[in-house]
Amino acid sequence: MPCVISSPSTDSGKTTLSLLLSCWAFSKGIKIQTFKVGPDYLDQQQLSSIGQPICRNLDILFKW
């Protein structure tokens, strides 16, 4: 089931919420694939460090 976490501005907690949901899923044995859009590379590293498949950046697919 796809889930999109977005907001109209920065510093709204999107990465924190994504990390919490990913950690919860990992603790329950649920495998999820995370994706990210945008230039901030730290979010991608944090989401990849949880133990799930690595976070994929979709910027290549979407040319802003």
PyMOL Python script that loads the backbone (N, CA, C, O; Angstrom):
from pymol import cmd

cmd.read_pdbstr("""\
ATOM      1  N   MET A   1       0.847  -1.171   0.000  1.00  0.00           N
ATOM      2  CA  MET A   1       0.000   0.000   0.000  1.00  0.00           C
ATOM      3  C   MET A   1       0.898   1.242   0.000  1.00  0.00           C
ATOM      4  O   MET A   1       1.664   1.436   0.944  1.00  0.00           O
ATOM      5  N   PRO A   2       0.825   2.075  -1.020  1.00  0.00           N
ATOM      6  CA  PRO A   2       1.631   3.294  -1.077  1.00  0.00           C
ATOM      7  C   PRO A   2       1.176   4.323  -0.037  1.00  0.00           C
ATOM      8  O   PRO A   2      -0.007   4.418   0.291  1.00  0.00           O
ATOM      9  N   CYS A   3       2.122   5.071   0.458  1.00  0.00           N
ATOM     10  CA  CYS A   3       1.850   6.145   1.412  1.00  0.00           C
ATOM     11  C   CYS A   3       2.756   7.314   1.062  1.00  0.00           C
ATOM     12  O   CYS A   3       3.968   7.140   0.938  1.00  0.00           O
ATOM     13  N   VAL A   4       2.192   8.493   0.902  1.00  0.00           N
ATOM     14  CA  VAL A   4       2.970   9.688   0.591  1.00  0.00           C
ATOM     15  C   VAL A   4       2.927  10.620   1.793  1.00  0.00           C
ATOM     16  O   VAL A   4       1.855  10.942   2.304  1.00  0.00           O
ATOM     17  N   ILE A   5       4.099  11.047   2.236  1.00  0.00           N
ATOM     18  CA  ILE A   5       4.200  12.005   3.339  1.00  0.00           C
ATOM     19  C   ILE A   5       4.725  13.297   2.741  1.00  0.00           C
ATOM     20  O   ILE A   5       5.839  13.340   2.217  1.00  0.00           O
ATOM     21  N   SER A   6       3.925  14.346   2.818  1.00  0.00           N
ATOM     22  CA  SER A   6       4.322  15.620   2.222  1.00  0.00           C
ATOM     23  C   SER A   6       3.840  16.780   3.084  1.00  0.00           C
ATOM     24  O   SER A   6       3.027  16.612   3.993  1.00  0.00           O
ATOM     25  N   SER A   7       4.366  17.961   2.773  1.00  0.00           N
ATOM     26  CA  SER A   7       3.917  19.175   3.454  1.00  0.00           C
ATOM     27  C   SER A   7       4.220  20.362   2.547  1.00  0.00           C
ATOM     28  O   SER A   7       5.030  20.250   1.626  1.00  0.00           O
ATOM     29  N   PRO A   8       3.577  21.492   2.801  1.00  0.00           N
ATOM     30  CA  PRO A   8       3.805  22.666   1.954  1.00  0.00           C
ATOM     31  C   PRO A   8       5.096  23.422   2.269  1.00  0.00           C
ATOM     32  O   PRO A   8       5.451  24.357   1.552  1.00  0.00           O
ATOM     33  N   SER A   9       5.800  23.030   3.331  1.00  0.00           N
ATOM     34  CA  SER A   9       7.012  23.776   3.694  1.00  0.00           C
ATOM     35  C   SER A   9       8.067  22.838   4.285  1.00  0.00           C
ATOM     36  O   SER A   9       7.803  21.667   4.557  1.00  0.00           O
ATOM     37  N   THR A  10       9.248  23.379   4.470  1.00  0.00           N
ATOM     38  CA  THR A  10      10.331  22.614   5.090  1.00  0.00           C
ATOM     39  C   THR A  10      10.176  22.640   6.608  1.00  0.00           C
ATOM     40  O   THR A  10       9.344  23.367   7.151  1.00  0.00           O
ATOM     41  N   ASP A  11      10.992  21.836   7.280  1.00  0.00           N
ATOM     42  CA  ASP A  11      11.005  21.780   8.755  1.00  0.00           C
ATOM     43  C   ASP A  11       9.629  21.478   9.346  1.00  0.00           C
ATOM     44  O   ASP A  11       9.239  22.056  10.361  1.00  0.00           O
ATOM     45  N   SER A  12       8.909  20.579   8.709  1.00  0.00           N
ATOM     46  CA  SER A  12       7.583  20.234   9.222  1.00  0.00           C
ATOM     47  C   SER A  12       7.536  18.831   9.817  1.00  0.00           C
ATOM     48  O   SER A  12       6.495  18.423  10.332  1.00  0.00           O
ATOM     49  N   GLY A  13       8.646  18.079   9.759  1.00  0.00           N
ATOM     50  CA  GLY A  13       8.695  16.762  10.388  1.00  0.00           C
ATOM     51  C   GLY A  13       8.470  15.591   9.456  1.00  0.00           C
ATOM     52  O   GLY A  13       8.200  14.483   9.920  1.00  0.00           O
ATOM     53  N   LYS A  14       8.574  15.802   8.161  1.00  0.00           N
ATOM     54  CA  LYS A  14       8.355  14.715   7.194  1.00  0.00           C
ATOM     55  C   LYS A  14       9.368  13.589   7.381  1.00  0.00           C
ATOM     56  O   LYS A  14       8.999  12.415   7.389  1.00  0.00           O
ATOM     57  N   THR A  15      10.633  13.941   7.531  1.00  0.00           N
ATOM     58  CA  THR A  15      11.668  12.919   7.698  1.00  0.00           C
ATOM     59  C   THR A  15      11.510  12.202   9.023  1.00  0.00           C
ATOM     60  O   THR A  15      11.665  10.982   9.091  1.00  0.00           O
ATOM     61  N   THR A  16      11.205  12.942  10.078  1.00  0.00           N
ATOM     62  CA  THR A  16      11.009  12.328  11.388  1.00  0.00           C
ATOM     63  C   THR A  16       9.861  11.330  11.345  1.00  0.00           C
ATOM     64  O   THR A  16       9.991  10.219  11.858  1.00  0.00           O
ATOM     65  N   LEU A  17       8.751  11.707  10.746  1.00  0.00           N
ATOM     66  CA  LEU A  17       7.616  10.800  10.630  1.00  0.00           C
ATOM     67  C   LEU A  17       7.977   9.583   9.788  1.00  0.00           C
ATOM     68  O   LEU A  17       7.605   8.459  10.126  1.00  0.00           O
ATOM     69  N   SER A  18       8.695   9.802   8.700  1.00  0.00           N
ATOM     70  CA  SER A  18       9.122   8.690   7.841  1.00  0.00           C
ATOM     71  C   SER A  18      10.031   7.731   8.593  1.00  0.00           C
ATOM     72  O   SER A  18       9.902   6.514   8.465  1.00  0.00           O
ATOM     73  N   LEU A  19      10.960   8.289   9.388  1.00  0.00           N
ATOM     74  CA  LEU A  19      11.851   7.451  10.184  1.00  0.00           C
ATOM     75  C   LEU A  19      11.093   6.652  11.235  1.00  0.00           C
ATOM     76  O   LEU A  19      11.369   5.470  11.444  1.00  0.00           O
ATOM     77  N   LEU A  20      10.147   7.291  11.888  1.00  0.00           N
ATOM     78  CA  LEU A  20       9.358   6.589  12.904  1.00  0.00           C
ATOM     79  C   LEU A  20       8.537   5.455  12.294  1.00  0.00           C
ATOM     80  O   LEU A  20       8.500   4.354  12.843  1.00  0.00           O
ATOM     81  N   LEU A  21       7.888   5.714  11.176  1.00  0.00           N
ATOM     82  CA  LEU A  21       7.098   4.673  10.518  1.00  0.00           C
ATOM     83  C   LEU A  21       7.983   3.538  10.014  1.00  0.00           C
ATOM     84  O   LEU A  21       7.607   2.369  10.102  1.00  0.00           O
ATOM     85  N   SER A  22       9.152   3.877   9.488  1.00  0.00           N
ATOM     86  CA  SER A  22      10.070   2.849   8.996  1.00  0.00           C
ATOM     87  C   SER A  22      10.607   1.990  10.137  1.00  0.00           C
ATOM     88  O   SER A  22      10.694   0.769  10.009  1.00  0.00           O
ATOM     89  N   CYS A  23      10.964   2.619  11.239  1.00  0.00           N
ATOM     90  CA  CYS A  23      11.440   1.865  12.405  1.00  0.00           C
ATOM     91  C   CYS A  23      10.355   0.965  12.965  1.00  0.00           C
ATOM     92  O   CYS A  23      10.617  -0.179  13.337  1.00  0.00           O
ATOM     93  N   TRP A  24       9.142   1.478  13.025  1.00  0.00           N
ATOM     94  CA  TRP A  24       8.019   0.667  13.502  1.00  0.00           C
ATOM     95  C   TRP A  24       7.808  -0.544  12.605  1.00  0.00           C
ATOM     96  O   TRP A  24       7.632  -1.660  13.096  1.00  0.00           O
ATOM     97  N   ALA A  25       7.825  -0.331  11.297  1.00  0.00           N
ATOM     98  CA  ALA A  25       7.635  -1.440  10.359  1.00  0.00           C
ATOM     99  C   ALA A  25       8.762  -2.459  10.496  1.00  0.00           C
ATOM    100  O   ALA A  25       8.508  -3.664  10.478  1.00  0.00           O
ATOM    101  N   PHE A  26       9.996  -1.996  10.632  1.00  0.00           N
ATOM    102  CA  PHE A  26      11.133  -2.900  10.783  1.00  0.00           C
ATOM    103  C   PHE A  26      11.005  -3.725  12.053  1.00  0.00           C
ATOM    104  O   PHE A  26      11.317  -4.916  12.049  1.00  0.00           O
ATOM    105  N   SER A  27      10.545  -3.102  13.153  1.00  0.00           N
ATOM    106  CA  SER A  27      10.394  -3.830  14.420  1.00  0.00           C
ATOM    107  C   SER A  27       9.299  -4.889  14.349  1.00  0.00           C
ATOM    108  O   SER A  27       9.334  -5.868  15.095  1.00  0.00           O
ATOM    109  N   LYS A  28       8.329  -4.701  13.458  1.00  0.00           N
ATOM    110  CA  LYS A  28       7.249  -5.668  13.277  1.00  0.00           C
ATOM    111  C   LYS A  28       7.569  -6.702  12.209  1.00  0.00           C
ATOM    112  O   LYS A  28       6.766  -7.601  11.955  1.00  0.00           O
ATOM    113  N   GLY A  29       8.742  -6.584  11.578  1.00  0.00           N
ATOM    114  CA  GLY A  29       9.121  -7.522  10.531  1.00  0.00           C
ATOM    115  C   GLY A  29       8.497  -7.223   9.180  1.00  0.00           C
ATOM    116  O   GLY A  29       8.452  -8.086   8.304  1.00  0.00           O
ATOM    117  N   ILE A  30       8.020  -6.004   9.016  1.00  0.00           N
ATOM    118  CA  ILE A  30       7.400  -5.586   7.758  1.00  0.00           C
ATOM    119  C   ILE A  30       8.464  -4.911   6.903  1.00  0.00           C
ATOM    120  O   ILE A  30       9.101  -3.954   7.343  1.00  0.00           O
ATOM    121  N   LYS A  31       8.657  -5.402   5.692  1.00  0.00           N
ATOM    122  CA  LYS A  31       9.626  -4.784   4.786  1.00  0.00           C
ATOM    123  C   LYS A  31       8.937  -3.690   3.986  1.00  0.00           C
ATOM    124  O   LYS A  31       7.884  -3.910   3.387  1.00  0.00           O
ATOM    125  N   ILE A  32       9.543  -2.509   3.985  1.00  0.00           N
ATOM    126  CA  ILE A  32       9.011  -1.405   3.194  1.00  0.00           C
ATOM    127  C   ILE A  32      10.137  -0.793   2.376  1.00  0.00           C
ATOM    128  O   ILE A  32      11.309  -0.894   2.738  1.00  0.00           O
ATOM    129  N   GLN A  33       9.774  -0.167   1.284  1.00  0.00           N
ATOM    130  CA  GLN A  33      10.734   0.543   0.436  1.00  0.00           C
ATOM    131  C   GLN A  33      10.450   2.033   0.544  1.00  0.00           C
ATOM    132  O   GLN A  33       9.336   2.477   0.264  1.00  0.00           O
ATOM    133  N   THR A  34      11.448   2.802   0.946  1.00  0.00           N
ATOM    134  CA  THR A  34      11.272   4.248   1.058  1.00  0.00           C
ATOM    135  C   THR A  34      11.839   4.937  -0.179  1.00  0.00           C
ATOM    136  O   THR A  34      12.789   4.462  -0.802  1.00  0.00           O
ATOM    137  N   PHE A  35      11.228   6.070  -0.516  1.00  0.00           N
ATOM    138  CA  PHE A  35      11.662   6.909  -1.627  1.00  0.00           C
ATOM    139  C   PHE A  35      11.730   8.340  -1.141  1.00  0.00           C
ATOM    140  O   PHE A  35      11.063   8.714  -0.176  1.00  0.00           O
ATOM    141  N   LYS A  36      12.539   9.137  -1.813  1.00  0.00           N
ATOM    142  CA  LYS A  36      12.696  10.533  -1.439  1.00  0.00           C
ATOM    143  C   LYS A  36      12.761  11.396  -2.689  1.00  0.00           C
ATOM    144  O   LYS A  36      13.279  10.972  -3.722  1.00  0.00           O
ATOM    145  N   VAL A  37      12.238  12.596  -2.589  1.00  0.00           N
ATOM    146  CA  VAL A  37      12.336  13.577  -3.663  1.00  0.00           C
ATOM    147  C   VAL A  37      12.927  14.839  -3.058  1.00  0.00           C
ATOM    148  O   VAL A  37      12.456  15.312  -2.023  1.00  0.00           O
ATOM    149  N   GLY A  38      13.942  15.380  -3.686  1.00  0.00           N
ATOM    150  CA  GLY A  38      14.542  16.617  -3.209  1.00  0.00           C
ATOM    151  C   GLY A  38      16.039  16.498  -3.046  1.00  0.00           C
ATOM    152  O   GLY A  38      16.591  15.399  -3.084  1.00  0.00           O
ATOM    153  N   PRO A  39      16.701  17.639  -2.863  1.00  0.00           N
ATOM    154  CA  PRO A  39      18.162  17.677  -2.876  1.00  0.00           C
ATOM    155  C   PRO A  39      18.845  17.256  -1.573  1.00  0.00           C
ATOM    156  O   PRO A  39      20.052  17.015  -1.584  1.00  0.00           O
ATOM    157  N   ASP A  40      18.135  17.158  -0.469  1.00  0.00           N
ATOM    158  CA  ASP A  40      18.772  16.872   0.817  1.00  0.00           C
ATOM    159  C   ASP A  40      19.201  15.401   0.886  1.00  0.00           C
ATOM    160  O   ASP A  40      18.356  14.509   0.951  1.00  0.00           O
ATOM    161  N   TYR A  41      20.505  15.155   0.872  1.00  0.00           N
ATOM    162  CA  TYR A  41      21.012  13.781   0.863  1.00  0.00           C
ATOM    163  C   TYR A  41      21.000  13.145   2.252  1.00  0.00           C
ATOM    164  O   TYR A  41      21.056  11.919   2.353  1.00  0.00           O
ATOM    165  N   LEU A  42      20.931  13.930   3.322  1.00  0.00           N
ATOM    166  CA  LEU A  42      20.934  13.363   4.670  1.00  0.00           C
ATOM    167  C   LEU A  42      19.673  12.553   4.949  1.00  0.00           C
ATOM    168  O   LEU A  42      19.736  11.525   5.623  1.00  0.00           O
ATOM    169  N   ASP A  43      18.529  13.003   4.438  1.00  0.00           N
ATOM    170  CA  ASP A  43      17.290  12.254   4.628  1.00  0.00           C
ATOM    171  C   ASP A  43      17.422  10.856   4.049  1.00  0.00           C
ATOM    172  O   ASP A  43      17.001   9.878   4.666  1.00  0.00           O
ATOM    173  N   GLN A  44      18.001  10.765   2.880  1.00  0.00           N
ATOM    174  CA  GLN A  44      18.165   9.477   2.216  1.00  0.00           C
ATOM    175  C   GLN A  44      19.096   8.566   3.025  1.00  0.00           C
ATOM    176  O   GLN A  44      18.840   7.367   3.136  1.00  0.00           O
ATOM    177  N   GLN A  45      20.158   9.117   3.583  1.00  0.00           N
ATOM    178  CA  GLN A  45      21.073   8.322   4.399  1.00  0.00           C
ATOM    179  C   GLN A  45      20.400   7.836   5.675  1.00  0.00           C
ATOM    180  O   GLN A  45      20.596   6.691   6.084  1.00  0.00           O
ATOM    181  N   GLN A  46      19.612   8.694   6.303  1.00  0.00           N
ATOM    182  CA  GLN A  46      18.931   8.302   7.532  1.00  0.00           C
ATOM    183  C   GLN A  46      17.903   7.211   7.264  1.00  0.00           C
ATOM    184  O   GLN A  46      17.813   6.242   8.019  1.00  0.00           O
ATOM    185  N   LEU A  47      17.133   7.362   6.203  1.00  0.00           N
ATOM    186  CA  LEU A  47      16.124   6.355   5.884  1.00  0.00           C
ATOM    187  C   LEU A  47      16.753   5.032   5.454  1.00  0.00           C
ATOM    188  O   LEU A  47      16.141   3.978   5.622  1.00  0.00           O
ATOM    189  N   SER A  48      17.950   5.072   4.908  1.00  0.00           N
ATOM    190  CA  SER A  48      18.641   3.848   4.494  1.00  0.00           C
ATOM    191  C   SER A  48      19.277   3.119   5.671  1.00  0.00           C
ATOM    192  O   SER A  48      19.547   1.922   5.579  1.00  0.00           O
ATOM    193  N   SER A  49      19.520   3.821   6.777  1.00  0.00           N
ATOM    194  CA  SER A  49      20.237   3.229   7.907  1.00  0.00           C
ATOM    195  C   SER A  49      19.360   2.361   8.806  1.00  0.00           C
ATOM    196  O   SER A  49      19.875   1.747   9.740  1.00  0.00           O
ATOM    197  N   ILE A  50      18.081   2.292   8.562  1.00  0.00           N
ATOM    198  CA  ILE A  50      17.156   1.581   9.443  1.00  0.00           C
ATOM    199  C   ILE A  50      17.285   0.068   9.321  1.00  0.00           C
ATOM    200  O   ILE A  50      17.050  -0.648  10.294  1.00  0.00           O
ATOM    201  N   GLY A  51      17.645  -0.422   8.168  1.00  0.00           N
ATOM    202  CA  GLY A  51      17.749  -1.857   7.969  1.00  0.00           C
ATOM    203  C   GLY A  51      16.822  -2.356   6.882  1.00  0.00           C
ATOM    204  O   GLY A  51      16.858  -3.527   6.507  1.00  0.00           O
ATOM    205  N   GLN A  52      16.004  -1.474   6.388  1.00  0.00           N
ATOM    206  CA  GLN A  52      15.118  -1.790   5.267  1.00  0.00           C
ATOM    207  C   GLN A  52      15.936  -1.689   3.983  1.00  0.00           C
ATOM    208  O   GLN A  52      17.112  -1.329   4.042  1.00  0.00           O
ATOM    209  N   PRO A  53      15.350  -1.998   2.824  1.00  0.00           N
ATOM    210  CA  PRO A  53      16.065  -1.721   1.570  1.00  0.00           C
ATOM    211  C   PRO A  53      16.436  -0.232   1.500  1.00  0.00           C
ATOM    212  O   PRO A  53      15.732   0.612   2.055  1.00  0.00           O
ATOM    213  N   ILE A  54      17.531   0.082   0.821  1.00  0.00           N
ATOM    214  CA  ILE A  54      18.009   1.464   0.810  1.00  0.00           C
ATOM    215  C   ILE A  54      16.970   2.411   0.210  1.00  0.00           C
ATOM    216  O   ILE A  54      16.206   2.041  -0.681  1.00  0.00           O
ATOM    217  N   CYS A  55      16.965   3.620   0.714  1.00  0.00           N
ATOM    218  CA  CYS A  55      16.049   4.649   0.237  1.00  0.00           C
ATOM    219  C   CYS A  55      16.455   5.069  -1.167  1.00  0.00           C
ATOM    220  O   CYS A  55      17.632   5.321  -1.424  1.00  0.00           O
ATOM    221  N   ARG A  56      15.513   5.145  -2.054  1.00  0.00           N
ATOM    222  CA  ARG A  56      15.770   5.536  -3.444  1.00  0.00           C
ATOM    223  C   ARG A  56      15.351   6.984  -3.653  1.00  0.00           C
ATOM    224  O   ARG A  56      14.317   7.424  -3.150  1.00  0.00           O
ATOM    225  N   ASN A  57      16.165   7.715  -4.397  1.00  0.00           N
ATOM    226  CA  ASN A  57      15.856   9.098  -4.716  1.00  0.00           C
ATOM    227  C   ASN A  57      15.162   9.145  -6.073  1.00  0.00           C
ATOM    228  O   ASN A  57      15.655   8.568  -7.042  1.00  0.00           O
ATOM    229  N   LEU A  58      14.030   9.824  -6.147  1.00  0.00           N
ATOM    230  CA  LEU A  58      13.243   9.891  -7.371  1.00  0.00           C
ATOM    231  C   LEU A  58      13.545  11.126  -8.212  1.00  0.00           C
ATOM    232  O   LEU A  58      12.856  11.367  -9.203  1.00  0.00           O
ATOM    233  N   ASP A  59      14.549  11.910  -7.850  1.00  0.00           N
ATOM    234  CA  ASP A  59      14.861  13.119  -8.605  1.00  0.00           C
ATOM    235  C   ASP A  59      15.233  12.832 -10.052  1.00  0.00           C
ATOM    236  O   ASP A  59      14.983  13.661 -10.927  1.00  0.00           O
ATOM    237  N   ILE A  60      15.821  11.685 -10.317  1.00  0.00           N
ATOM    238  CA  ILE A  60      16.194  11.332 -11.688  1.00  0.00           C
ATOM    239  C   ILE A  60      14.936  11.166 -12.552  1.00  0.00           C
ATOM    240  O   ILE A  60      14.941  11.488 -13.740  1.00  0.00           O
ATOM    241  N   LEU A  61      13.876  10.668 -11.948  1.00  0.00           N
ATOM    242  CA  LEU A  61      12.633  10.440 -12.693  1.00  0.00           C
ATOM    243  C   LEU A  61      11.841  11.713 -12.898  1.00  0.00           C
ATOM    244  O   LEU A  61      11.142  11.853 -13.901  1.00  0.00           O
ATOM    245  N   PHE A  62      11.942  12.645 -11.959  1.00  0.00           N
ATOM    246  CA  PHE A  62      11.190  13.892 -12.024  1.00  0.00           C
ATOM    247  C   PHE A  62      12.149  15.043 -12.213  1.00  0.00           C
ATOM    248  O   PHE A  62      12.927  15.348 -11.309  1.00  0.00           O
ATOM    249  N   LYS A  63      12.115  15.684 -13.349  1.00  0.00           N
ATOM    250  CA  LYS A  63      12.999  16.834 -13.593  1.00  0.00           C
ATOM    251  C   LYS A  63      12.257  18.109 -13.200  1.00  0.00           C
ATOM    252  O   LYS A  63      11.323  18.535 -13.879  1.00  0.00           O
ATOM    253  N   TRP A  64      12.683  18.697 -12.113  1.00  0.00           N
ATOM    254  CA  TRP A  64      12.008  19.881 -11.591  1.00  0.00           C
ATOM    255  C   TRP A  64      12.416  21.042 -12.380  1.00  0.00           C
ATOM    256  O   TRP A  64      11.967  22.158 -12.115  1.00  0.00           O
TER     257      TRP A  64
END
""", "prot")
cmd.dss("prot")
cmd.show_as("cartoon", "prot")
cmd.util.cbc("prot")
cmd.orient("prot")
